[in-house]
Amino acid sequence: MAGLVLVNPWIEGVSNNKPPLGLGYLAAYLREGLGYTDVRVVNTGRHVRERIAELHPEIVGFTAYSANFPEVLALSHWVKEELAVPVLLGGPHITAMPESLPRWVDAGVIGEGEETLLELMRIFLHRRRLLPPTLAEVNGLVFWDGDRLVRTAPRPPIVPLDRIPPPDLQVLEIERYLVPSQILMTNEYVRGTTIITSRGCPFRCVYCHVSAKWGRVRYHSAERVAEEIAVLVRRYRVEGIYVADDLFSANVHRVRAITRGLEERGVLGKVRFFLDLRANLVNEALILALKEMGVVRISLGLESGSERILRYLKGGDVSVEDGRRAVKLANRLGIGCHCCFMLGSPGETVEDIRQTQQLIREILEMSPSNFCQVNVTTPLPGTPLWEYARERGLIPKEIDWRQFSLDPSLSTAPDFYVNEVIPFEEFRRLVEETYHLANSRRLEAILRKMSWRYLARAIQRPRLALRIVGDWLRFRGLRQVAAPRS
């Protein structure tokens, strides 16, 4: 029997090979702050009900982001009906839309969840149930009291961020995720995982919900970051790490301090990194510092090749030329770039999309190590773009939340099309054209990696073989599709 079971349901048909670090942080905070260790994590898209039932939980918590909200609704209702235990909801969706809390859920956690969950578990362990009069005393909650939806006072963010201990890797069963993967986006299969070194972002892009979720930006100390990395390298033999910050620090001094910490712990050069930056913050000193730390790839949200559309999406402090310059600089200093774009923004024209396609071509020609990713502009709850779509009547009454995955194969549906300039069917053709243009280079890179060395590793590791075959099947037709049309 388990006490608390934390569940992260995947979207049906979408795989996920990264550990749910957020749930690991919750488990670690309960362990240190409450001495409570009876926590289990379910992170899967298959047989979720069976996995929960076999643990015989006393209380269940779900992570809800918009795209998996249908799964969360169905599972949480089943838990309440069949297992008759308290149910909690947390995550970005309920933070952005507290009014969407279903009546069968005992409480929704708004914003940062560690301290709120600790208080809820203290109440539950003492009283064995969660009732509205007691919930009203806990900050950072939304809950139903009869027919009235109650929202308590906001909970301030945890400061300093180092008060939150590193995620509990044993509860996460981290070894499950340490299989060869393309965690560095270099088309190499390495033993890798993710870490988080900060929360929040100082910028306010119209499509991003980060500020609503985390509030002010906070950073873990360089010593804390270096020690987390050292544990992953020494104890778990990790070779590659994706730094899953909303935006990695552009502070050169912090980067150098992390590098010194890695060197002092004897792990500098034994692990490589992939992380996210903002184009207008990239300079030579930063790239050199990141390269010394072990960074081999950076991700840049360039978003559009149109100056006008980029200004709408990200404000006036970053330009298309900033993106070109950042990619050229990183490439010159030996770092590959993973550049993200979005299509279908309000007011975007066919000519704007053609400018984005041209920028993608330029980036792919700059270096064979560059890749581009194409998403569909999607009005996520809690963002200015959501408010724009709602005010213009573009949000349907019956919402198919699965369309919020941002994946072009799942989200190019008319329900959340916010453009209003390009006819939808023409837009779909443009998305397909741009998507295949961006991915044609990746197919070639995957083919180059089909070396005897990788084949030998694949024979020894069947799961690696399946990943290689899966990548090949996914991209094998892109060369023909991406070819210029007569």
Secondary structure, DSSP 8 states (H G I E B T S, - for coil): --SEEEEEE--TT----S--HHHHHHHHHHHHHH----EEEEEESSSHHHHHHHH--SEEEEE--GGGHHHHHHHHHHIIIII---EEEESHHHHH-GGG--TT-SEEE-S--HHHHHHHHHHHHHHSS--HHHHTTSSSEEEEETTEEEE-------SSGGGS----TTTTTGGGG-SEE-TTSSS--EEEEEE--EE--S---TT--HHHHH-S-EE--HHHHHHHHHHHHHHH---EEEE--SS----HHHHHHHHHHHHHTT-TTS-EEEEEE-GGG--HHHHHHHHHHTEEEEEEEEE-S-HHHHHHHH-TT--HHHHHHHHHHHHHTT-EEEEEEEE--TT--HHHHHHHHHHHHHHHHH-TT-EEEEEE----TTSHHHHHHHHTT-S-SS--GGGGG--HHHH-SGGG----SS-HHHHHHHHHHHHHHHHHHHHHHHHHT--HHHHHHHHH-HHHHHHHHHHHHHHTTHHHHHS---
